[in-house]
Every structure is written in C-alpha cells, then in structure tokens.
Amino acid sequence: MPRPGQVKSSGVERFSDRIALGVLTRAFPPELIDEVVAECGRVEQRNRLLPARVVMYFVLAMCLFFGQGYEEVARLLVQGLEREGRWVKAWRVPTTGAIGRARLRLGPEPLRVLFDRVCRPVAVPRTPGAWYGRWRLVAVDGTVFDVPDTAANAEFFGRPGSSRGQGRSAYPQVRVAALAECGTHAVFAAEAGPLSVHETALARRIFPALTGDMLVLADRGFCGLDLWRAAKAGGADLLWRVRSVIVLPVLAALEDGSYLSQIVATRDKHRRADPEQVRVIEYTLGPGGADGDVYRLITTILDPADAPAGELAALYAQRWEIENTLDEIKNHQGSPGIVLRSQHPRGVEQEIFAFLLVHHALRDLMHHAAIHAGHDPDRISFTRTLRIVRRHVTGQAALSPLPPDPHTQTESA
C-alpha cells in the first residue's frame, strides 16, 4: 500500500508526478483568471510590471509560501521560467512597495469571485467517508485570524479582550465562518468580518451554499430557531448539538431511543407559538453517569428508519473534520501562531480568500489522487502534499509576467 502522499509505490504515475503539473494553474487556469479580472473591472489600461493576472497568481503564491517576503515569493514564481528562457525580455523583481500597491489596486473582489467560481464540494459518489446514505456530509464552524497591529486593522476588525485581564489583545482579529466537506476537507463557502460580528451571523450569509443532498453538522455555538431555519431553507438536513439548558419536551418516544420534540425562539419559550419540529438524540461519552459527557443532538431527519439514533450519534464525530480543516489552513499552510501580513482591511480580506483558494486547490488535488488510487482522501498527508507542491511550483512556474512577443514565442499557460 502506498504511503500518504503517493498514488503508487511503483508504476507509471506517482502522486508527486500529478503535483508537478503546477497546482496554481491547474486549479486556476490563466483564462479563468483573466475572466475574473475583467468581470471585476481590473483590466489594465496600460502595460505594468505587475499586471492583474500576475498579481492574482502572486497573492495565491503568497498564501502557498506563507512566511516568505514579497520579493522572495516573486522570485519563486519566475525562477523556473528564467532558467528555461520562457520569455525574451528581462523582468526585474518588483519591490515590496510596488507589490503592495499592486495588491491594493487588485483588491479583494477578484479573489472572492474566483472563490465563488471554483470552490465547490469535490466528493463523488465513490469517495470514501464523504457520504452517509444519500447525504453529503458537511460541517460549519468559525475561527479567527490575528492580523497586523495597524490603526486601520484595529479600527475595522477590533481586538479581543486579554485572557489575563491585562487589557486588550496584542493583535486585532478577523472572524471567519466556513462550510467544509467532511470527507475531503474542501471549503466551499466562507465569509469574513470584524470580530464584533458573531460567527452565526457570518454563517447565515453562507447558508445559501447548502443544497438538498447535504447533512450539515454543527456544534453548540450554532443555535437558535432563526439560524436553524436559515440553514435548512435550501433543503439540507441538519444534525446539530445543542446546549443542555435548552428545553426539549418529549412529544413522542421513538423505537431507537430518540424522541420527537420542538424548538422555539428564545423570546417565545413560554408561549411556544411558532415551534419547529425536531428529533432529539441523547447519549453519553465517557465512563457514564455524572462523570460522562452528555451529548444532545437535534436533527431534521424525523424518521428513525432513515437514520437510526446510534448511527447519527457516531456520525456526529465527523464534525471534527472542519476543525482539522481550519488547523491545516492556519497551522500548516500558514504557521503556528499565524499573523496575516496585510496592513489594511481590504488586503486582509484578499489574503483570507487566497488562503482558502490555495487550500481548496490542494485538497482537490489530493482527492483526485486518492480516487485514482482507490484510497480514502484522509490517507494522504496534507503536510507532505504541501511540501511537494511548494517544491514543484518553484521549478514549474506556469505564467509569464510579461505579455508574449508575438514575433517570437507564445506565452506559456
């Protein structure tokens, strides 16, 4: 059996061979980048050292090679082309200031549009671990990123309170809510905002991405009748954990140990005039009794014949896959204790979506490799994949920073 990061231990094709095609242009072809740039009105009126297409790829590369300086990322992108003589004219590496100005001209909108165009669930019916019956397993969660301590970032995003009671935190923070496919870790919807905006408010903005073939998992932070109804509005089924203080009257006991109940808005908890019917599953993890952790799940799947209580209780553990997904983005694609590099709020938003786009490209590549080899995508190491991709992108950069010379050669895609 091949080790994580490989498709075959021997034979024609290895996982590293697939990655060597160039993950950035594989996932985001130049033609698509150009369409997005034009749609967002970022087409240049004059020749620039950093045209919009190159800046788009640079921002993506910046989130693939996190921790490298601006000028070093630019060198990494073009050094392979320089060796191979892929364009005629000399191209000097832009200064940090020039790259910063180019990022401001580009703004976050093209990255958002590209995310909406490309980032979708990637599991197919034969993807192991991605489905429960007819349902595609997805999860919703939120996280925060530290951002540079500039006046603009502090004013727009705000700071958390210090956990040690010593005033405000050292860094402002941006809050992000995301939907991810549990079986592949592919993030297919996301929203970012100031720290003062609760993750449930951000989640409400991404719930339109949910479809009728999905089963959505969420933890106790996602509660409330309005949020529940917003999540299931597109036909998705839900399996959410709720707090023990929520009143869930037993309306009908079911043969699998679950029971039918109702949830109501907090403001209506006494009259219960506008209830929503749910099925409740209660179970204990740990040694049992008072020492065990009691879990209470509510679901839109009301018939035990469609999903027995024991199976749903076991299935809820899949919610942790989105925790692992966010850890991949922040601590592996980024670095432990990550602080984003953008000095302005629009740059922060641009950087967040670039991180998500690169992560989706990596996870989509891993999924294709796993399916090709007949493996579960979880068997492929994200960290090893990231290392291989970084190694090959520098040697096989797939764009020219200057327009091609029509009298000599065509631009490489």
C-alpha positions as CSV (number, residue, x, y, z in Angstrom):
1,M,0.0,0.0,0.0
2,P,1.4,3.4,-0.9
3,R,2.4,5.8,1.8
4,P,0.5,9.1,2.3
5,G,1.5,11.5,-0.5
6,Q,1.8,8.8,-3.1
7,V,-0.6,7.2,-5.6
8,K,1.5,4.2,-6.5
9,S,4.5,2.6,-4.9
10,S,5.7,1.7,-8.4
11,G,4.5,2.1,-11.9
12,V,3.8,4.9,-14.3
13,E,2.3,7.6,-12.1
14,R,3.1,8.8,-8.6
15,F,1.3,11.4,-6.6
16,S,4.3,13.8,-6.9
17,D,4.0,13.5,-10.7
18,R,0.5,14.8,-10.6
19,I,1.5,17.7,-8.5
20,A,4.4,18.6,-10.8
21,L,1.9,19.9,-13.3
22,G,1.6,23.1,-11.3
23,V,-1.2,23.3,-8.7
24,L,-1.9,27.0,-9.1
25,T,-2.5,27.0,-12.8
26,R,-4.2,23.5,-12.7
27,A,-6.8,24.9,-10.3
28,F,-6.9,28.4,-11.6
29,P,-6.2,28.5,-15.4
30,P,-5.0,31.8,-16.8
31,E,-8.2,32.0,-18.9
32,L,-10.3,31.9,-15.8
33,I,-8.1,34.4,-14.0
34,D,-8.5,36.8,-17.0
35,E,-12.3,36.4,-16.9
36,V,-12.4,37.2,-13.2
37,V,-10.1,40.2,-13.6
38,A,-12.3,41.5,-16.4
39,E,-15.6,40.8,-14.5
40,C,-14.2,42.8,-11.6
41,G,-13.0,45.7,-13.8
42,R,-9.3,45.2,-13.0
43,V,-8.1,45.1,-16.6
44,E,-5.1,47.4,-17.0
45,Q,-5.3,50.4,-19.3
46,R,-1.5,50.5,-19.7
47,N,1.3,48.0,-19.5
48,R,2.5,47.4,-16.0
49,L,5.3,45.5,-14.4
50,L,2.6,43.7,-12.3
51,P,-0.5,43.2,-14.5
52,A,-3.6,41.9,-12.7
53,R,-3.2,38.3,-13.8
54,V,0.3,38.2,-12.3
55,V,-0.9,39.9,-9.1
56,M,-3.6,37.3,-8.8
57,Y,-1.1,34.5,-9.0
58,F,1.3,36.3,-6.7
59,V,-1.4,36.6,-4.0
60,L,-2.1,32.9,-4.3
61,A,1.6,32.1,-4.2
62,M,1.9,34.3,-1.2
63,C,-0.5,32.0,0.6
64,L,1.2,28.9,-0.6
65,F,4.6,30.1,0.5
66,F,3.5,31.8,3.7
67,G,6.3,33.3,5.7
68,Q,8.3,34.3,2.7
69,G,8.8,38.0,1.9
70,Y,7.1,39.7,-1.0
71,E,10.2,39.8,-3.2
72,E,11.1,36.2,-2.4
73,V,7.7,35.0,-3.4
74,A,8.0,36.9,-6.7
75,R,11.4,35.2,-7.3
76,L,10.0,31.8,-6.5
77,L,7.3,32.3,-9.1
78,V,9.6,33.1,-12.0
79,Q,12.9,31.4,-11.4
80,G,11.8,28.3,-13.3
81,L,10.9,30.4,-16.3
82,E,14.2,32.3,-16.2
83,R,16.1,29.1,-16.3
84,E,14.2,27.8,-19.3
85,G,14.2,31.1,-21.2
86,R,10.4,31.2,-21.4
87,W,10.3,34.8,-22.3
88,V,12.5,37.2,-24.2
89,K,12.6,40.4,-22.3
90,A,14.3,40.8,-18.9
91,W,11.9,41.1,-15.9
92,R,13.1,42.6,-12.7
93,V,11.7,41.5,-9.4
94,P,9.3,44.3,-8.1
95,T,10.0,46.0,-4.8
96,T,7.9,45.3,-1.7
97,G,6.3,48.7,-2.1
98,A,5.4,48.0,-5.8
99,I,3.8,44.7,-4.9
100,G,1.9,46.2,-2.0
101,R,0.4,48.9,-4.3
102,A,-0.4,46.2,-6.9
103,R,-2.3,44.3,-4.2
104,L,-4.3,47.4,-3.3
105,R,-5.2,48.0,-7.0
106,L,-6.4,44.4,-7.3
107,G,-8.5,44.5,-4.0
108,P,-10.3,41.5,-2.6
109,E,-13.2,41.3,-5.1
110,P,-11.4,39.2,-7.8
111,L,-10.3,36.6,-5.1
112,R,-13.9,36.4,-3.8
113,V,-15.3,36.0,-7.3
114,L,-12.7,33.3,-8.1
115,F,-13.6,31.5,-4.8
116,D,-17.3,31.5,-5.8
117,R,-16.4,30.2,-9.3
118,V,-14.0,27.4,-8.3
119,C,-14.7,26.3,-4.7
120,R,-17.3,23.6,-4.6
121,P,-17.7,20.3,-2.8
122,V,-15.4,17.8,-4.6
123,A,-16.5,14.4,-3.4
124,V,-18.0,12.0,-5.9
125,P,-20.3,9.1,-5.1
126,R,-17.4,6.7,-4.7
127,T,-15.3,9.0,-2.4
128,P,-14.8,7.0,0.9
129,G,-16.0,8.8,4.1
130,A,-17.8,11.6,2.3
131,W,-21.4,10.3,2.5
132,Y,-24.0,8.9,4.9
133,G,-26.6,7.2,2.8
134,R,-27.8,9.9,0.3
135,W,-26.3,12.7,2.2
136,R,-23.1,14.6,1.6
137,L,-21.5,15.3,5.0
138,V,-20.6,18.9,5.6
139,A,-19.9,21.0,8.7
140,V,-20.0,24.6,9.6
141,D,-17.6,26.4,12.1
142,G,-15.9,29.6,12.7
143,T,-12.4,30.7,13.6
144,V,-10.3,33.9,14.0
145,F,-7.0,35.1,12.5
146,D,-4.6,37.6,14.0
147,V,-3.9,40.5,11.7
148,P,-1.1,43.1,11.9
149,D,-1.5,45.8,14.6
150,T,-2.2,48.8,12.3
151,A,-4.6,51.6,13.0
152,A,-6.7,50.6,10.0
153,N,-7.0,46.9,11.0
154,A,-7.6,47.7,14.7
155,E,-10.4,50.2,13.8
156,F,-12.1,47.9,11.3
157,F,-11.7,44.4,12.9
158,G,-11.4,45.2,16.6
159,R,-9.5,43.3,19.3
160,P,-10.4,40.5,21.7
161,G,-10.0,41.1,25.5
162,S,-6.9,39.7,27.1
163,S,-7.4,36.4,28.8
164,R,-5.0,37.6,31.6
165,G,-7.0,40.6,32.5
166,Q,-4.3,43.0,31.2
167,G,-6.3,45.0,28.8
168,R,-6.7,44.4,25.1
169,S,-5.0,41.7,23.0
170,A,-1.8,42.4,21.1
171,Y,-3.4,41.8,17.7
172,P,-6.7,42.8,16.0
173,Q,-8.6,39.7,14.8
174,V,-10.7,38.9,11.7
175,R,-13.5,36.4,12.2
176,V,-14.2,33.8,9.5
177,A,-17.1,31.3,9.1
178,A,-16.8,28.4,6.7
179,L,-18.6,25.4,5.3
180,A,-16.4,22.4,4.6
181,E,-17.0,18.9,3.1
182,C,-16.1,16.4,5.9
183,G,-14.8,13.7,3.7
184,T,-12.4,15.8,1.6
185,H,-11.8,19.0,3.8
186,A,-12.7,21.1,0.8
187,V,-14.0,24.5,2.0
188,F,-16.8,25.6,-0.4
189,A,-18.3,28.6,1.3
190,A,-16.8,31.3,3.6
191,E,-17.3,34.7,4.9
192,A,-15.1,37.1,6.8
193,G,-15.9,40.1,9.0
194,P,-14.9,42.1,12.1
195,L,-14.5,40.4,15.5
196,S,-17.8,42.1,16.7
197,V,-19.8,40.0,14.1
198,H,-20.7,36.7,15.7
199,E,-19.8,33.6,13.8
200,T,-23.5,32.7,13.5
201,A,-24.2,36.0,11.7
202,L,-21.4,35.2,9.2
203,A,-22.7,31.6,8.9
204,R,-26.1,32.9,7.9
205,R,-24.5,34.6,4.9
206,I,-23.0,31.3,3.6
207,F,-26.0,29.0,4.2
208,P,-27.3,29.7,0.7
209,A,-24.5,27.4,-0.5
210,L,-26.2,24.4,1.3
211,T,-28.2,22.1,-1.0
212,G,-30.7,19.3,-0.6
213,D,-28.2,16.5,-0.8
214,M,-26.3,17.7,2.3
215,L,-26.3,16.8,6.0
216,V,-24.9,19.7,8.0
217,L,-23.1,19.2,11.3
218,A,-22.6,22.0,13.8
219,D,-21.6,22.3,17.4
220,R,-23.3,24.0,20.3
221,G,-22.3,27.5,19.2
222,F,-24.8,27.3,16.4
223,C,-28.1,27.6,18.0
224,G,-31.4,29.5,17.6
225,L,-34.6,28.9,15.7
226,D,-33.9,31.5,13.0
227,L,-30.4,30.1,12.3
228,W,-31.9,26.6,12.1
229,R,-34.5,27.6,9.6
230,A,-32.0,29.6,7.6
231,A,-29.7,26.5,7.4
232,K,-32.4,24.2,6.2
233,A,-34.1,26.7,3.8
234,G,-32.3,25.2,0.8
235,G,-33.4,21.7,1.6
236,A,-30.4,20.5,3.5
237,D,-30.8,18.2,6.6
238,L,-29.2,19.2,9.9
239,L,-27.6,17.4,12.8
240,W,-26.6,19.9,15.4
241,R,-25.5,19.6,19.0
242,V,-27.4,21.8,21.5
243,R,-26.8,23.0,25.0
244,S,-28.2,21.1,27.9
245,V,-30.2,24.1,29.1
246,I,-32.4,24.2,26.1
247,V,-35.9,22.9,26.9
248,L,-36.8,19.9,24.6
249,P,-40.2,18.4,25.7
250,V,-40.8,14.8,24.8
251,L,-43.7,14.7,22.3
252,A,-43.3,11.2,21.1
253,A,-40.8,8.5,22.1
254,L,-39.3,6.5,19.2
255,E,-38.2,2.9,18.9
256,D,-34.5,3.7,18.6
257,G,-34.4,5.7,21.8
258,S,-34.7,9.1,20.2
259,Y,-37.8,11.3,20.6
260,L,-39.7,14.0,18.7
261,S,-39.7,17.5,20.2
262,Q,-39.9,21.1,19.3
263,I,-37.5,24.1,19.3
264,V,-38.8,27.7,19.6
265,A,-37.2,31.1,19.6
266,T,-35.8,32.2,22.9
267,R,-38.2,35.1,23.0
268,D,-41.1,32.6,22.6
269,K,-40.0,30.0,25.0
270,H,-43.1,30.4,27.3
271,R,-45.9,30.7,24.6
272,R,-44.2,28.3,22.1
273,A,-46.4,29.8,19.4
274,D,-44.1,29.2,16.4
275,P,-42.4,25.8,17.0
276,E,-40.1,23.8,14.7
277,Q,-40.3,20.0,15.0
278,V,-37.1,18.2,15.6
279,R,-35.9,14.8,16.6
280,V,-33.6,14.5,19.7
281,I,-30.8,12.1,20.2
282,E,-29.2,11.9,23.7
283,Y,-26.1,9.8,24.6
284,T,-23.2,9.8,27.0
285,L,-19.5,9.7,26.2
286,G,-17.0,8.7,28.9
287,P,-17.4,6.5,31.9
288,G,-21.1,7.2,32.2
289,G,-23.3,8.6,34.9
290,A,-22.4,12.0,36.3
291,D,-18.8,11.7,35.1
292,G,-19.7,11.3,31.4
293,D,-20.2,14.0,28.8
294,V,-23.9,14.1,27.8
295,Y,-24.5,15.0,24.2
296,R,-27.8,16.2,22.9
297,L,-28.3,16.3,19.1
298,I,-31.2,17.6,17.2
299,T,-31.9,16.7,13.6
300,T,-34.3,17.4,10.8
301,I,-34.4,13.7,10.0
302,L,-37.5,12.7,11.9
303,D,-37.9,9.1,10.8
304,P,-35.5,6.6,12.6
305,A,-35.8,4.3,9.6
306,D,-33.9,6.9,7.5
307,A,-31.1,7.4,10.1
308,P,-31.1,5.4,13.4
309,A,-30.1,7.3,16.5
310,G,-26.9,5.2,17.1
311,E,-25.7,5.9,13.6
312,L,-26.3,9.6,13.9
313,A,-24.5,9.7,17.3
314,A,-21.5,8.0,15.8
315,L,-21.7,10.2,12.7
316,Y,-21.6,13.4,14.7
317,A,-17.8,12.8,15.3
318,Q,-17.3,13.8,11.7
319,R,-17.9,17.4,12.7
320,W,-14.3,17.5,13.9
321,E,-13.2,17.3,10.3
322,I,-13.8,21.0,9.9
323,E,-11.7,21.6,13.0
324,N,-8.9,19.7,11.2
325,T,-9.5,21.7,8.1
326,L,-9.1,25.0,9.8
327,D,-5.9,23.7,11.5
328,E,-4.5,22.8,8.1
329,I,-5.1,26.3,6.9
330,K,-3.8,28.2,9.9
331,N,-1.0,26.0,11.3
332,H,0.3,24.1,8.3
333,Q,-0.4,26.1,5.2
334,G,0.3,29.1,7.5
335,S,2.3,28.6,10.6
336,P,1.6,28.1,14.4
337,G,0.7,31.5,15.9
338,I,-0.1,32.8,12.4
339,V,-0.4,36.6,11.9
340,L,-1.6,37.6,8.4
341,R,0.7,40.0,6.6
342,S,-1.9,42.6,5.3
343,Q,-1.8,46.0,6.8
344,H,-5.2,47.1,5.6
345,P,-8.7,45.5,5.9
346,R,-9.2,45.0,2.1
347,G,-5.8,43.3,2.0
348,V,-6.8,41.1,4.9
349,E,-10.0,40.0,3.1
350,Q,-7.9,39.4,-0.1
351,E,-5.5,37.3,1.9
352,I,-8.2,35.2,3.6
353,F,-9.8,34.2,0.3
354,A,-6.4,33.5,-1.2
355,F,-5.6,31.1,1.7
356,L,-8.9,29.4,1.1
357,L,-8.4,29.1,-2.6
358,V,-4.9,27.6,-2.3
359,H,-6.2,25.1,0.4
360,H,-9.1,24.1,-1.9
361,A,-6.6,23.6,-4.8
362,L,-4.5,21.3,-2.6
363,R,-7.5,19.4,-1.3
364,D,-9.0,18.9,-4.8
365,L,-5.6,17.6,-6.0
366,M,-5.4,15.2,-3.0
367,H,-9.0,14.0,-3.7
368,H,-8.2,13.3,-7.4
369,A,-5.0,11.4,-6.4
370,A,-6.9,9.4,-3.7
371,I,-9.7,8.4,-6.1
372,H,-7.2,7.5,-8.8
373,A,-5.5,5.1,-6.3
374,G,-8.7,3.9,-4.7
375,H,-7.9,5.3,-1.3
376,D,-9.7,7.5,1.3
377,P,-8.5,11.1,0.9
378,D,-7.8,11.1,4.7
379,R,-5.0,8.6,4.0
380,I,-3.0,11.3,2.1
381,S,-0.9,13.6,4.2
382,F,-1.8,17.3,3.8
383,T,1.6,18.4,5.2
384,R,3.5,16.2,2.8
385,T,1.3,17.3,-0.1
386,L,2.0,20.9,0.8
387,R,5.8,20.3,0.8
388,I,5.7,18.6,-2.6
389,V,3.6,21.3,-4.2
390,R,5.9,24.1,-2.9
391,R,8.9,22.2,-4.2
392,H,7.4,21.8,-7.7
393,V,5.8,25.1,-8.1
394,T,9.2,26.9,-8.0
395,G,10.5,24.7,-10.7
396,Q,7.5,24.7,-13.0
397,A,6.0,28.2,-12.7
398,A,3.3,28.4,-15.3
399,L,2.9,32.0,-16.2
400,S,4.9,34.8,-17.8
401,P,4.9,38.1,-16.1
402,L,5.1,40.0,-19.4
403,P,2.8,39.8,-22.5
404,P,4.3,37.4,-25.1
405,D,6.3,38.7,-28.0
406,P,4.1,37.8,-31.0
407,H,7.2,37.6,-33.3
408,T,9.0,35.1,-31.1
409,Q,7.0,32.7,-28.9
410,T,3.7,32.3,-27.2
411,E,3.1,32.7,-23.5
412,S,3.2,29.5,-21.6
413,A,0.0,28.6,-19.7
